[in-house]
Amino acid sequence: MPLPKSPPRRIRVVLAQIPEQNSLAEIEAIIRRFRNSDLIVFPEATLTLTDLSPIGAIKALTRRYGTAVIIGIVRRDKRKLYDFAYYISPRLVDRYQKVHVHWTEKHIPGNEFKTFRTPFGKVGVLMCYDAAFQEAARILALMGAELIVIISAIPIQFPNEFATLRARALAYSNQLYLVHCCLPGRQFSGHSAIIDPQGSVIVELGKYAAVRAKAIDLERVREWRRQEKTFQYRRPSMYRMISSVQKPLRP
């Protein structure tokens, strides 16, 4: 009896740093261009939809070209706004609803963190302001993610080096790969990046629209966790204050 196949450890990830779109044309072109990639990541709010029929079109393309997509979709439902990250693959459509909504936004917040099951393992997804909260990424790591994707629409006023610093800290402290994809353009900061488990930036884009592919080896996550043992020495009972105190106590 043949042994079951192990999931691939070396995968090809595509950063699709493109502006907000009014049609599927550019999204479709990128999926065709990077066919057979393992994962193509688009920014937060790439599409704003009142109906979800374009998701079916994207799924058909993933089935045709053998890839998976994570894409930011804002859903308008009457007077309500929802901010989603959709995972779309030949076999699965799932979504994450942003938990931490910025005080300048009017989206309905979600109430759970999620990992998506992929052919190469569990992928955690966060959105923009979520990255400001260390607990969010730690939960995804504890859920088994070896790769976290953050999709963002960071305003140009927020220094991009701060966003990169946050992402590097989350990758290093959780010993995993982190893929950050942010909207570019006059209003947004761009500077999408791929960061390795030791917190090093291995791909960084600039301010303007750009698309770039990079092969990463998920085995490095396990190797680094074997070398620098932290998870098995955690003491969760000592961290209860995190879930009971909202903000720092008075000095």
Contacts in CASP RR format, 6 or more apart in sequence:
PFRMAT RR
TARGET T0000
AUTHOR 0000-0000-0000
METHOD contacts of the structure
MODEL  1
MPLPKSPPRRIRVVLAQIPEQNSLAEIEAIIRRFRNSDLIVFPEATLTLT
DLSPIGAIKALTRRYGTAVIIGIVRRDKRKLYDFAYYISPRLVDRYQKVH
VHWTEKHIPGNEFKTFRTPFGKVGVLMCYDAAFQEAARILALMGAELIVI
ISAIPIQFPNEFATLRARALAYSNQLYLVHCCLPGRQFSGHSAIIDPQGS
VIVELGKYAAVRAKAIDLERVREWRRQEKTFQYRRPSMYRMISSVQKPLR
P
7 119 0 8 1.000
7 120 0 8 1.000
7 121 0 8 1.000
8 38 0 8 1.000
8 119 0 8 1.000
8 120 0 8 1.000
9 120 0 8 1.000
9 217 0 8 1.000
9 218 0 8 1.000
9 219 0 8 1.000
10 215 0 8 1.000
10 216 0 8 1.000
10 217 0 8 1.000
10 218 0 8 1.000
10 219 0 8 1.000
11 38 0 8 1.000
11 39 0 8 1.000
11 120 0 8 1.000
11 215 0 8 1.000
11 216 0 8 1.000
11 218 0 8 1.000
12 34 0 8 1.000
12 36 0 8 1.000
12 37 0 8 1.000
12 38 0 8 1.000
12 39 0 8 1.000
12 213 0 8 1.000
12 214 0 8 1.000
12 215 0 8 1.000
13 37 0 8 1.000
13 38 0 8 1.000
13 39 0 8 1.000
13 40 0 8 1.000
13 41 0 8 1.000
13 179 0 8 1.000
13 194 0 8 1.000
13 213 0 8 1.000
13 214 0 8 1.000
13 215 0 8 1.000
13 216 0 8 1.000
14 30 0 8 1.000
14 34 0 8 1.000
14 37 0 8 1.000
14 39 0 8 1.000
14 40 0 8 1.000
14 41 0 8 1.000
14 211 0 8 1.000
14 212 0 8 1.000
14 213 0 8 1.000
14 214 0 8 1.000
15 41 0 8 1.000
15 179 0 8 1.000
15 181 0 8 1.000
15 192 0 8 1.000
15 193 0 8 1.000
15 194 0 8 1.000
15 203 0 8 1.000
15 205 0 8 1.000
15 210 0 8 1.000
15 211 0 8 1.000
15 212 0 8 1.000
15 213 0 8 1.000
15 214 0 8 1.000
16 27 0 8 1.000
16 30 0 8 1.000
16 40 0 8 1.000
16 41 0 8 1.000
16 42 0 8 1.000
16 43 0 8 1.000
16 181 0 8 1.000
16 211 0 8 1.000
17 43 0 8 1.000
17 181 0 8 1.000
17 182 0 8 1.000
17 183 0 8 1.000
17 184 0 8 1.000
17 190 0 8 1.000
17 192 0 8 1.000
17 205 0 8 1.000
17 206 0 8 1.000
17 209 0 8 1.000
17 210 0 8 1.000
17 211 0 8 1.000
18 26 0 8 1.000
18 27 0 8 1.000
18 30 0 8 1.000
18 42 0 8 1.000
18 43 0 8 1.000
18 46 0 8 1.000
18 184 0 8 1.000
18 209 0 8 1.000
18 211 0 8 1.000
19 183 0 8 1.000
19 184 0 8 1.000
19 185 0 8 1.000
19 188 0 8 1.000
19 209 0 8 1.000
20 45 0 8 1.000
20 46 0 8 1.000
20 47 0 8 1.000
20 48 0 8 1.000
20 183 0 8 1.000
21 27 0 8 1.000
21 46 0 8 1.000
21 47 0 8 1.000
24 47 0 8 1.000
24 54 0 8 1.000
24 57 0 8 1.000
24 58 0 8 1.000
27 42 0 8 1.000
27 46 0 8 1.000
27 47 0 8 1.000
27 58 0 8 1.000
27 71 0 8 1.000
28 57 0 8 1.000
28 58 0 8 1.000
28 61 0 8 1.000
30 40 0 8 1.000
30 211 0 8 1.000
31 40 0 8 1.000
31 58 0 8 1.000
31 61 0 8 1.000
31 62 0 8 1.000
31 65 0 8 1.000
31 67 0 8 1.000
31 69 0 8 1.000
32 61 0 8 1.000
32 65 0 8 1.000
33 211 0 8 1.000
34 40 0 8 1.000
34 67 0 8 1.000
34 211 0 8 1.000
34 213 0 8 1.000
35 65 0 8 1.000
35 66 0 8 1.000
35 67 0 8 1.000
36 65 0 8 1.000
36 66 0 8 1.000
36 67 0 8 1.000
37 67 0 8 1.000
37 213 0 8 1.000
38 67 0 8 1.000
38 68 0 8 1.000
38 118 0 8 1.000
38 119 0 8 1.000
38 120 0 8 1.000
39 67 0 8 1.000
39 68 0 8 1.000
39 69 0 8 1.000
39 70 0 8 1.000
39 118 0 8 1.000
39 123 0 8 1.000
39 149 0 8 1.000
39 179 0 8 1.000
40 67 0 8 1.000
40 68 0 8 1.000
40 69 0 8 1.000
40 70 0 8 1.000
41 69 0 8 1.000
41 70 0 8 1.000
41 71 0 8 1.000
41 149 0 8 1.000
41 151 0 8 1.000
41 179 0 8 1.000
41 181 0 8 1.000
42 69 0 8 1.000
42 70 0 8 1.000
42 71 0 8 1.000
42 72 0 8 1.000
42 151 0 8 1.000
42 181 0 8 1.000
43 72 0 8 1.000
43 151 0 8 1.000
43 152 0 8 1.000
43 153 0 8 1.000
43 181 0 8 1.000
43 182 0 8 1.000
43 183 0 8 1.000
43 188 0 8 1.000
43 192 0 8 1.000
44 72 0 8 1.000
44 83 0 8 1.000
44 85 0 8 1.000
44 127 0 8 1.000
44 128 0 8 1.000
44 151 0 8 1.000
44 152 0 8 1.000
44 153 0 8 1.000
44 182 0 8 1.000
44 183 0 8 1.000
45 72 0 8 1.000
45 73 0 8 1.000
45 74 0 8 1.000
45 83 0 8 1.000
45 153 0 8 1.000
45 183 0 8 1.000
46 71 0 8 1.000
46 72 0 8 1.000
46 73 0 8 1.000
46 183 0 8 1.000
47 54 0 8 1.000
47 71 0 8 1.000
47 72 0 8 1.000
47 73 0 8 1.000
47 74 0 8 1.000
48 73 0 8 1.000
48 74 0 8 1.000
48 75 0 8 1.000
48 76 0 8 1.000
49 73 0 8 1.000
49 74 0 8 1.000
49 75 0 8 1.000
49 76 0 8 1.000
50 75 0 8 1.000
50 76 0 8 1.000
50 77 0 8 1.000
52 75 0 8 1.000
55 73 0 8 1.000
55 86 0 8 1.000
55 88 0 8 1.000
55 93 0 8 1.000
56 88 0 8 1.000
56 93 0 8 1.000
58 69 0 8 1.000
58 71 0 8 1.000
58 88 0 8 1.000
59 88 0 8 1.000
59 89 0 8 1.000
59 90 0 8 1.000
59 93 0 8 1.000
62 68 0 8 1.000
62 69 0 8 1.000
62 88 0 8 1.000
62 89 0 8 1.000
62 90 0 8 1.000
63 90 0 8 1.000
66 90 0 8 1.000
67 89 0 8 1.000
68 87 0 8 1.000
68 88 0 8 1.000
68 89 0 8 1.000
68 90 0 8 1.000
68 118 0 8 1.000
69 86 0 8 1.000
69 87 0 8 1.000
69 88 0 8 1.000
69 89 0 8 1.000
70 85 0 8 1.000
70 86 0 8 1.000
70 87 0 8 1.000
70 88 0 8 1.000
70 123 0 8 1.000
70 125 0 8 1.000
70 149 0 8 1.000
70 151 0 8 1.000
71 85 0 8 1.000
71 86 0 8 1.000
71 88 0 8 1.000
71 151 0 8 1.000
72 83 0 8 1.000
72 84 0 8 1.000
72 85 0 8 1.000
72 86 0 8 1.000
72 127 0 8 1.000
72 151 0 8 1.000
73 84 0 8 1.000
73 85 0 8 1.000
73 86 0 8 1.000
73 95 0 8 1.000
74 81 0 8 1.000
74 82 0 8 1.000
74 83 0 8 1.000
74 84 0 8 1.000
74 107 0 8 1.000
75 81 0 8 1.000
75 82 0 8 1.000
75 83 0 8 1.000
75 84 0 8 1.000
80 108 0 8 1.000
81 106 0 8 1.000
81 107 0 8 1.000
81 108 0 8 1.000
82 97 0 8 1.000
82 107 0 8 1.000
82 108 0 8 1.000
83 97 0 8 1.000
83 98 0 8 1.000
83 101 0 8 1.000
83 105 0 8 1.000
83 107 0 8 1.000
83 127 0 8 1.000
84 95 0 8 1.000
84 96 0 8 1.000
84 97 0 8 1.000
84 98 0 8 1.000
85 95 0 8 1.000
85 96 0 8 1.000
85 98 0 8 1.000
85 125 0 8 1.000
85 127 0 8 1.000
85 149 0 8 1.000
85 151 0 8 1.000
86 93 0 8 1.000
86 94 0 8 1.000
86 95 0 8 1.000
87 93 0 8 1.000
87 94 0 8 1.000
87 95 0 8 1.000
87 96 0 8 1.000
87 116 0 8 1.000
87 118 0 8 1.000
87 123 0 8 1.000
87 125 0 8 1.000
89 118 0 8 1.000
92 116 0 8 1.000
92 117 0 8 1.000
94 114 0 8 1.000
94 116 0 8 1.000
96 113 0 8 1.000
96 114 0 8 1.000
96 116 0 8 1.000
96 124 0 8 1.000
96 125 0 8 1.000
96 126 0 8 1.000
96 127 0 8 1.000
97 108 0 8 1.000
97 109 0 8 1.000
97 110 0 8 1.000
97 111 0 8 1.000
98 107 0 8 1.000
98 109 0 8 1.000
98 110 0 8 1.000
98 127 0 8 1.000
98 128 0 8 1.000
98 129 0 8 1.000
98 130 0 8 1.000
99 109 0 8 1.000
99 110 0 8 1.000
99 111 0 8 1.000
99 112 0 8 1.000
99 113 0 8 1.000
99 130 0 8 1.000
99 136 0 8 1.000
100 109 0 8 1.000
100 129 0 8 1.000
100 130 0 8 1.000
100 132 0 8 1.000
100 133 0 8 1.000
100 136 0 8 1.000
101 107 0 8 1.000
101 108 0 8 1.000
101 109 0 8 1.000
101 129 0 8 1.000
102 128 0 8 1.000
102 129 0 8 1.000
113 124 0 8 1.000
113 126 0 8 1.000
113 136 0 8 1.000
113 139 0 8 1.000
113 140 0 8 1.000
113 143 0 8 1.000
114 124 0 8 1.000
114 125 0 8 1.000
115 122 0 8 1.000
115 123 0 8 1.000
115 124 0 8 1.000
115 125 0 8 1.000
115 140 0 8 1.000
115 143 0 8 1.000
115 144 0 8 1.000
115 145 0 8 1.000
116 122 0 8 1.000
116 123 0 8 1.000
116 124 0 8 1.000
116 125 0 8 1.000
120 218 0 8 1.000
121 146 0 8 1.000
121 147 0 8 1.000
121 218 0 8 1.000
122 143 0 8 1.000
122 144 0 8 1.000
122 145 0 8 1.000
122 146 0 8 1.000
122 147 0 8 1.000
123 145 0 8 1.000
123 147 0 8 1.000
123 148 0 8 1.000
123 149 0 8 1.000
124 140 0 8 1.000
124 143 0 8 1.000
124 145 0 8 1.000
124 147 0 8 1.000
124 148 0 8 1.000
124 149 0 8 1.000
125 140 0 8 1.000
125 148 0 8 1.000
125 149 0 8 1.000
125 150 0 8 1.000
125 151 0 8 1.000
126 136 0 8 1.000
126 137 0 8 1.000
126 140 0 8 1.000
126 148 0 8 1.000
126 149 0 8 1.000
126 150 0 8 1.000
126 151 0 8 1.000
127 150 0 8 1.000
127 151 0 8 1.000
127 152 0 8 1.000
128 150 0 8 1.000
128 151 0 8 1.000
128 152 0 8 1.000
128 153 0 8 1.000
128 154 0 8 1.000
130 136 0 8 1.000
130 150 0 8 1.000
131 137 0 8 1.000
131 150 0 8 1.000
131 152 0 8 1.000
131 163 0 8 1.000
131 166 0 8 1.000
131 167 0 8 1.000
131 170 0 8 1.000
131 180 0 8 1.000
132 166 0 8 1.000
134 169 0 8 1.000
134 170 0 8 1.000
134 173 0 8 1.000
135 242 0 8 1.000
137 148 0 8 1.000
137 170 0 8 1.000
137 173 0 8 1.000
137 174 0 8 1.000
138 173 0 8 1.000
138 174 0 8 1.000
140 148 0 8 1.000
140 174 0 8 1.000
141 148 0 8 1.000
141 174 0 8 1.000
141 175 0 8 1.000
141 176 0 8 1.000
141 231 0 8 1.000
142 231 0 8 1.000
145 176 0 8 1.000
146 176 0 8 1.000
146 177 0 8 1.000
146 218 0 8 1.000
146 221 0 8 1.000
146 222 0 8 1.000
147 176 0 8 1.000
147 177 0 8 1.000
147 178 0 8 1.000
147 179 0 8 1.000
147 216 0 8 1.000
147 218 0 8 1.000
147 221 0 8 1.000
148 170 0 8 1.000
148 171 0 8 1.000
148 174 0 8 1.000
148 176 0 8 1.000
148 177 0 8 1.000
148 178 0 8 1.000
148 179 0 8 1.000
149 178 0 8 1.000
149 179 0 8 1.000
149 180 0 8 1.000
149 181 0 8 1.000
150 167 0 8 1.000
150 170 0 8 1.000
150 178 0 8 1.000
150 179 0 8 1.000
150 180 0 8 1.000
150 181 0 8 1.000
151 180 0 8 1.000
151 181 0 8 1.000
151 182 0 8 1.000
152 163 0 8 1.000
152 180 0 8 1.000
152 181 0 8 1.000
152 182 0 8 1.000
152 183 0 8 1.000
153 182 0 8 1.000
153 183 0 8 1.000
153 188 0 8 1.000
154 160 0 8 1.000
154 163 0 8 1.000
154 182 0 8 1.000
154 183 0 8 1.000
154 188 0 8 1.000
154 189 0 8 1.000
154 190 0 8 1.000
155 187 0 8 1.000
155 188 0 8 1.000
155 189 0 8 1.000
156 185 0 8 1.000
156 186 0 8 1.000
156 187 0 8 1.000
156 188 0 8 1.000
156 189 0 8 1.000
158 189 0 8 1.000
159 189 0 8 1.000
160 182 0 8 1.000
160 189 0 8 1.000
160 190 0 8 1.000
160 191 0 8 1.000
160 207 0 8 1.000
163 180 0 8 1.000
163 182 0 8 1.000
163 189 0 8 1.000
163 191 0 8 1.000
164 180 0 8 1.000
164 191 0 8 1.000
164 193 0 8 1.000
164 201 0 8 1.000
164 204 0 8 1.000
167 178 0 8 1.000
167 180 0 8 1.000
167 193 0 8 1.000
167 195 0 8 1.000
168 178 0 8 1.000
168 195 0 8 1.000
168 199 0 8 1.000
168 200 0 8 1.000
168 201 0 8 1.000
169 199 0 8 1.000
170 178 0 8 1.000
171 177 0 8 1.000
171 178 0 8 1.000
171 195 0 8 1.000
171 196 0 8 1.000
171 197 0 8 1.000
171 198 0 8 1.000
171 199 0 8 1.000
172 197 0 8 1.000
172 198 0 8 1.000
172 199 0 8 1.000
175 197 0 8 1.000
175 221 0 8 1.000
175 224 0 8 1.000
175 225 0 8 1.000
175 228 0 8 1.000
175 230 0 8 1.000
175 231 0 8 1.000
176 197 0 8 1.000
176 221 0 8 1.000
177 194 0 8 1.000
177 195 0 8 1.000
177 196 0 8 1.000
177 197 0 8 1.000
177 216 0 8 1.000
177 218 0 8 1.000
177 220 0 8 1.000
177 221 0 8 1.000
178 194 0 8 1.000
178 195 0 8 1.000
178 199 0 8 1.000
179 193 0 8 1.000
179 194 0 8 1.000
179 195 0 8 1.000
180 192 0 8 1.000
180 193 0 8 1.000
180 194 0 8 1.000
180 195 0 8 1.000
181 192 0 8 1.000
182 188 0 8 1.000
182 189 0 8 1.000
182 190 0 8 1.000
182 191 0 8 1.000
182 192 0 8 1.000
183 190 0 8 1.000
184 190 0 8 1.000
184 205 0 8 1.000
184 206 0 8 1.000
184 207 0 8 1.000
184 208 0 8 1.000
184 209 0 8 1.000
184 210 0 8 1.000
185 207 0 8 1.000
185 208 0 8 1.000
185 209 0 8 1.000
189 207 0 8 1.000
190 205 0 8 1.000
190 206 0 8 1.000
190 207 0 8 1.000
190 208 0 8 1.000
191 204 0 8 1.000
191 205 0 8 1.000
191 206 0 8 1.000
191 207 0 8 1.000
192 204 0 8 1.000
192 205 0 8 1.000
192 206 0 8 1.000
192 210 0 8 1.000
193 201 0 8 1.000
193 203 0 8 1.000
193 204 0 8 1.000
193 205 0 8 1.000
194 201 0 8 1.000
194 202 0 8 1.000
194 203 0 8 1.000
194 214 0 8 1.000
194 216 0 8 1.000
195 201 0 8 1.000
195 202 0 8 1.000
196 202 0 8 1.000
196 216 0 8 1.000
196 220 0 8 1.000
197 220 0 8 1.000
197 221 0 8 1.000
197 224 0 8 1.000
197 225 0 8 1.000
198 224 0 8 1.000
202 214 0 8 1.000
202 216 0 8 1.000
203 212 0 8 1.000
203 214 0 8 1.000
205 212 0 8 1.000
225 231 0 8 1.000
END
